Every structure is written in structure tokens, then in C-alpha cells.
Amino acid sequence: MAEVAEQEEIVKVPKEPLFSKKNRKLITDPLTDNNPITIQVLGICSALAITAQLKASIVMAVSVLFVLGVGNVVISLMRNIIPSKIRIIVQLIVVAALVIIVDLVLKAFAYELSKELSVFIGLIITNCIIMGRFEAFALANGPWKSFLDGIGNAAGYGIILIIVGFFRELLGSGTLLGIAVLGDPIEKTGLYALGYENNGFMLLSPMALIVVGLIIWVQRSRNKALIED
Amino acid sequence: MEHLELFFKSIFIDNMVFATFLGMCSYLAVSKKVSTAIGLGAAVIFVLAVTVPLNWLLDQYVLREGALAWLGPEYASYDLSFLSFIMFIATIATMVQLVEIVVEKFSPSLYNSLGIFLPLIAVNCAILGGSLFMQSRDIATLGLALNYGVSSGIGWFLAILAIAAIREKIRYSSVPAPLRGLGITFILTGLMAIGFMSFGGMLTGGDEGNAKPSTEQVENTKKIEQDVKKLAKEKEAVELKTALNQ
């Protein structure tokens, strides 16, 4: 019995607990100091075009969370059998298959929204975050770590998307998730009674860029280590 | 005329960077110097000009509902459009590889100037976006598809050239420290996009305006119609009255 116990202990030593400090860092790091959008400059294409409404931003964030989490695990499981010369094509096929699943699910359960997102669901395939994480992390690490890394990065991406979507919808149309929170602009209730007007400019695409620029400004002035020279 | 309209529309009004934010990753990453920006821009024009017409053929003759009719009547009901993502991206990835090999073989100087950018382009959203927009906008002919590919590539080229030039100059101005680099580039792109929005008036009465009048317009026309009807009724009544009086 003593021997068995000893053996078990030996086996256990190299194994990290599922949520060790290092693993937790994989999730929390991309949320702030290593954010995919504001620091790594990845995945901006799709981030900006669909953030005029909070709902679309949330759906996009969840889709990327699914694709990146599952894709990272799949690539990580296959990492030893993918020939390095054709790995880009293999990665693209894995992502494309996952994105097709997301697209079909959205078409089945949220048709209006999938119309609104139009080609941008398809563009998750070429979202640089996904290829970037596959290349930089999943090809070199085990499935569980890759999963955490995928979830963390997708969450970091999603947070920026949701912040941008929140401000653009709130200031642009005075609603959140389609619910009027500032009162009725036609009946002149709530804030509108005081003469407040919606800023329609927030709904136009250039404002997404400027909002992200401002987020970067805030983030970097809070953390001086991130400042570029 | 149709060609000219699509050409200017894709360069200025539906500019890939400023209107739809496609290819932003490489746009931000490779725009530090004008010379590299020109290299990447040229490569994007080139690859778009090859892949958009190719994917148009694929869409028309393989993927679209009823596209397989040329194989025989029993295939006419197939709709493979759910496969379009995977087919488009496979076409793009293989085309990029092929183009790389061919260019390396026949024109080493061009290969050297495009350099590392060619493989990078396979995962550029602008390329896949070009094909997906081609599909969703129902581009009608192969010629128009080629035109669309080239002109949206030129639009992307112009955008990256402009931002690279600005970034080279802005190094000498005193930007607030936290905004330096990425932050100011975002804001600059936003301002440029606002500038590009003014091109929207260039083609008034384009297909978009005719296809989808805004709800406001619809309501206005409805009101006007109602007013006209009312007036007509009143006129009739007045005429009747005068007739009765006589």
C-alpha cells in the first residue's frame, strides 16, 4: 500500500492543478495588459464594423469565444501530426469548419441578427486573433492550456467589443440591447425632456475607430509600461 | 458606365478600410514606413484581382443554389452555399501559394519587392472580405467581379499609403505619450474615414439608394400620397358643389 501511495505522489508532482496561478494568468492576462485588440493589435477588422449595437457585439464576442476555444483545443490535439509546411491551410480549414457551425446556428436561431452581421461572421475565419493564437500558443502547448488561452484571448477581445458597443449604442441611439434607457426621443421623456439629443454620429463607422483609440488612451495612461515610443 | 460606377464606388465610397474595416490588422501593423506599405498594397491589389474573379466562378458554377445545373438536371436543386467560407478560403490559400511560386520563378525582382507580404496575405481579412462581399452584393458578370477585385484593392492601397505617409510625419509632432503609436493611428484612421464619407455624395442615385429607400422617405412619400388624395377629394367635392349650384 505504501508503495502505491508513493507512486501516486510521484505521478502527481509534475501535474499542475487545473487552475494553478500560471493557468489563471493565461485567462486574466489578455483581459488587461496583453489585450488582443489594444496591445497585440489583432482582430480589429471584425471588431469595429459590428459594434454599432450592443447585441451584435455580444453575439460576435460569443462566436469568437466558441471558435477560438474549440479551435485552440483541436489544433493543440493535432499539433504533433500537422506537417509544418501546410499548417496554415490546416488551421484555416479548422477555423472555417467551426465558423460554418456558428453561421448555421445563428441562421437557425437568430436570423435577423445573422442578416445584420452579414459577412462579418465569415470574416472570423481571417480574424488575426485566431490564427495568431494557433500559431503562437496552440501549436506549442497542451489542450487544456490552449483552451484557457483561447478563452482568455477571446474574452479580452469580447470585452473591448462590448465596451465599444455599449458606448456607441447608448450615445448613438439612446438604447441598450434595444431597450430605451434614456427615455423616448419622440415623446420627449426622461433625459430628452431636458433637451438631450442622440448623437447619430456615434452610429457611423469612423466613430468605432475613435472610441477604440480613446480606450487605448485610457488604458495606456493608467499603465505607463505599455506606452510606445 | 456600370464598370466606371463600380470602380469609383469600390475605391472611394465603399473603401475597404474606411467603410468596412477590412484588413485592419495588416493595415495597422505594416504602415510604419511608406515603402513597405506600397509593397503590401501592391500585393493586395494583385491577390484580390486574382481571387475575386476565381471565387466568382466558383460561386456561380458550384456553390450557388441551382449552380450545378450544368452537370445535368438532377443536380439543379443542390444548394452548396453553406460551403462558401471553406471553399473561398481554400481557393485563396492555394492561390496565394501558387502566385508565390509563379512569381518567384518568372519575376524574381517582383518577388523580392513583394517579399514576405505574399504569404501574410492569405490571412488578410480584406481578401476574404472581397470575395464575401462579391457574393453578398450579387456582382453580375465576371468582368465586374474582376473590376471589383482590382478597384477595392486600389482603395486599400490608397488607404495604407495615406496612413503610412501620415505616420512617418507624425513622428515629429508631440502626441500625448499614451496615445503614441497605436492610439493616434486609430484616431487618425477615424478622421480619415470621416473624410472619405464625404465621397458618399459622389454617386447619388446609385443602386443602393434606389434599392432601399429609408423608412423616413417611405413615410414621407406615404404622407404626400395621402395629402394628394385628400386634396383630390376636396377638389371633387368642390366641383360637385359648384355643379349642384348650377
Chai-1 contact restraints between the chains, C-beta under 6 A:
chainA,res_idxA,chainB,res_idxB,connection_type,confidence,min_distance_angstrom,max_distance_angstrom,comment,restraint_id
A,V41,B,L28,contact,1.0,0.0,6.0,A-B,restraint_1
A,I44,B,M24,contact,1.0,0.0,6.0,A-B,restraint_2
A,I44,B,C25,contact,1.0,0.0,6.0,A-B,restraint_3
A,C45,B,F21,contact,1.0,0.0,6.0,A-B,restraint_4
A,C45,B,L22,contact,1.0,0.0,6.0,A-B,restraint_5
A,C45,B,M24,contact,1.0,0.0,6.0,A-B,restraint_6
A,C45,B,C125,contact,1.0,0.0,6.0,A-B,restraint_7
A,L48,B,F21,contact,1.0,0.0,6.0,A-B,restraint_8
A,A49,B,T20,contact,1.0,0.0,6.0,A-B,restraint_9
A,A49,B,F21,contact,1.0,0.0,6.0,A-B,restraint_10
A,I89,B,A93,contact,1.0,0.0,6.0,A-B,restraint_11
A,L92,B,I89,contact,1.0,0.0,6.0,A-B,restraint_12
A,L92,B,A93,contact,1.0,0.0,6.0,A-B,restraint_13
A,A96,B,F85,contact,1.0,0.0,6.0,A-B,restraint_14
A,A96,B,I86,contact,1.0,0.0,6.0,A-B,restraint_15
A,A96,B,I89,contact,1.0,0.0,6.0,A-B,restraint_16
A,V99,B,F85,contact,1.0,0.0,6.0,A-B,restraint_17
A,I100,B,F85,contact,1.0,0.0,6.0,A-B,restraint_18
A,V119,B,L132,contact,1.0,0.0,6.0,A-B,restraint_19
A,V119,B,S136,contact,1.0,0.0,6.0,A-B,restraint_20
A,G122,B,F85,contact,1.0,0.0,6.0,A-B,restraint_21
A,G122,B,L132,contact,1.0,0.0,6.0,A-B,restraint_22
A,L123,B,C125,contact,1.0,0.0,6.0,A-B,restraint_23
A,L123,B,G129,contact,1.0,0.0,6.0,A-B,restraint_24
A,I125,B,F85,contact,1.0,0.0,6.0,A-B,restraint_25
A,I125,B,I89,contact,1.0,0.0,6.0,A-B,restraint_26
A,T126,B,V123,contact,1.0,0.0,6.0,A-B,restraint_27
A,T126,B,C125,contact,1.0,0.0,6.0,A-B,restraint_28
A,T126,B,L128,contact,1.0,0.0,6.0,A-B,restraint_29
A,C128,B,C25,contact,1.0,0.0,6.0,A-B,restraint_30
A,M131,B,V123,contact,1.0,0.0,6.0,A-B,restraint_31
A,P206,B,G190,contact,1.0,0.0,6.0,A-B,restraint_32
A,P206,B,A193,contact,1.0,0.0,6.0,A-B,restraint_33
A,P206,B,I194,contact,1.0,0.0,6.0,A-B,restraint_34
A,L209,B,F186,contact,1.0,0.0,6.0,A-B,restraint_35
A,L209,B,T189,contact,1.0,0.0,6.0,A-B,restraint_36
A,L209,B,G190,contact,1.0,0.0,6.0,A-B,restraint_37
A,I210,B,I187,contact,1.0,0.0,6.0,A-B,restraint_38
A,I210,B,G190,contact,1.0,0.0,6.0,A-B,restraint_39
A,V212,B,F186,contact,1.0,0.0,6.0,A-B,restraint_40
A,G213,B,G183,contact,1.0,0.0,6.0,A-B,restraint_41
A,G213,B,F186,contact,1.0,0.0,6.0,A-B,restraint_42
A,G213,B,I187,contact,1.0,0.0,6.0,A-B,restraint_43
A,I216,B,L182,contact,1.0,0.0,6.0,A-B,restraint_44
A,I216,B,G183,contact,1.0,0.0,6.0,A-B,restraint_45
A,W217,B,P178,contact,1.0,0.0,6.0,A-B,restraint_46
A,W217,B,L179,contact,1.0,0.0,6.0,A-B,restraint_47
A,W217,B,G183,contact,1.0,0.0,6.0,A-B,restraint_48
A,R220,B,P178,contact,1.0,0.0,6.0,A-B,restraint_49
A,S221,B,P178,contact,1.0,0.0,6.0,A-B,restraint_50
A,I227,B,A177,contact,1.0,0.0,6.0,A-B,restraint_51
A,I227,B,P178,contact,1.0,0.0,6.0,A-B,restraint_52
A,E228,B,R180,contact,1.0,0.0,6.0,A-B,restraint_53
A,E228,B,G181,contact,1.0,0.0,6.0,A-B,restraint_54
